[in-house]
Amino acid sequence: MTTPTRTTTAPGERAGRKEWTAFVVLLLPLLLVAMDVSVLFFAIPSIDRDLAPSATQQLWIFDVYAFALSGLLITMGSLGDRIGRRRLLMIGALAFGAASVGAAYASSPEMLIAARALLGIGGATLMPSTMGLVRNMFRDEKQRSQAVGIWSGAMAGGIALGSVLSGVMLQHFWWGSVFLINVPAMVLLLVLVPVLVPEFKDPNPGRFDLLSVPLSMGSVLPVVWGVKETAAHGMDARNALVVVAGLVIGWFFVRRQRGREDAMISRALFRGRGFAAGIGLNALASFAMMGSAFFTTQYLQSVLGMSTMEASLWSMAPSLAVGVAAPTATAVAQRVERSRVVCAGFVIAAAGFGVLALSGTDSLWVLLVGSAVMSSGIVTVMALVSDLAMSTSPPEKASSAASLLETGQEFGGAMGMALLGAVGTAVYTAQMPDSAPAVARKTLPGALSTGDGSLISLGREAFVHSMSYASVTGALLLLAGAVLAVTRLRQAALSRPSGVR
């Protein structure tokens, strides 16, 4: 049984039980794609024993998923608008399920890397397709805001859930089980989506611009890779050249999009002022989320000395606040001007960073409270600006709009880790004595590896100071985001229909 193809539903038409049931089904791929970002945290030691990957291969096992995902989001968003979001979702689900089986039973590092790359490709089809379908299924403003709020909360929670679920599975099964948990969900998706979800696509998509595919990948991948390498190892000539190369290719990509009628990124997306503002503010929110995670995960393990499993369980605690924040924010935004709520979200997140700045070397509850406050503010921003960006984009371009939103989120997260990480590294190095070994002066794990009790104590204090400075930097940037939210979103509201916040 299938439902007829549609390009839109009547404006203001309220979704019923079938649409909400379909929405719950669409949350499945979203959760799995988010979880796969962190699902290998506990599995690597077991994979090392069974497959014996080299150091380079281990890095690729970790990173190739995120690279394939971020590099193909724009392409897959455009493709979904052309061939149908539901069709692309099902193709992606099939690929994601098959790749999960391949990863689970990989017999060599090369096979696992290839399977993880295919998982990233499948994930790139699932993310913009689900958001695009939500945009078309929920035409009523209030209902769509609620759905996007839940979507944003699920996305944020899925990353934290991935590492915990990985640890639980590995206590009872072999490492491949962390991939096999994807398969039943993908089968359920393939069965229920044709029954519950109508097809939506652009009725006049134009030709697919094949040359834009390598240009989009060539602009996104080098920048994301270079920024992540800078966050991990510091800026050097190689990383700078890679980022510059990506920016140059990006210039050619943008120039091509502006000069073609059948562009992969339609100019119609930017006619509503809210779209560009939504992407920018969402990227800033992702900047803060990933930048804080860079420190909090290290704090739990290297400062407090927790095991990876214990740290993952504690890191789930702030997710409880996140689960409440997004739906609450969307409800408040129905009564209060959206720009004020987004501004408040940035201020709340900045306050969370302020609490993190107060952490000492034994401040678990301070860290958890600060993370919960910061995450609640960030998810408030993400939920509302994502809804703004999607609602101001043409319905026939919904998947393309979603892909740009998510690509901006990838950039923001990478920049957060790089910039706040750079601030933290500079402060840490300055705090450590010149007499300390070079490895101890670079990172806290390096200090821990020396086994010198006094040096480890100095390293922990230096790391806490570095986290404080980075938190203050993050708070200042978020306060700037609050100002931008008030000015930019008020301007965007002037170009929207009456009654739309």
Secondary structure, DSSP 8 states (H G I E B T S, - for coil): ----EES---TT----HHHHHHHHHHHHHHHHHHHTTTTTTTTHHHHHHHH---HHHHHHHHHHHHHHHHHHHHHHHHHHHHH-HHHHHHHHHHHHHHHHHHHHT--SHHHHHHHHHHHHHHHHHHHHHHHHHHHHH--SHHHHHHHHHHHHHHHHHHHHHHHHHHHHHHHHS-TTHHHHTHHHHHHHHHHHHHHH--EE--SS-----TTHHHHHHHHHHHHHHHHHHHHHH---HHHHHHHHHHHHHHHHHHHHHHT-TT-SS-GGGGSSHHHHHHHHHHHHHHHHHHHHHHHHHHIIIIIS---HHHHHHHHTHHHHHHHHHHHHHHHHTTTS-HHHHHHHHHHHHHHHHHHHTT--TT-HHHHHHHHHHHHHHHHHHHHHHHHHHHHTS-GGGHHHHHHHHHHHHHHHHHHHHHHHHHHHHHHHHHHS-TTS-HHHHH-HHHHHHH--HHHHHHHHHHHHHHHHHHHHHHHHHHHHHHHHHHHHHHHHHHTS-TT--
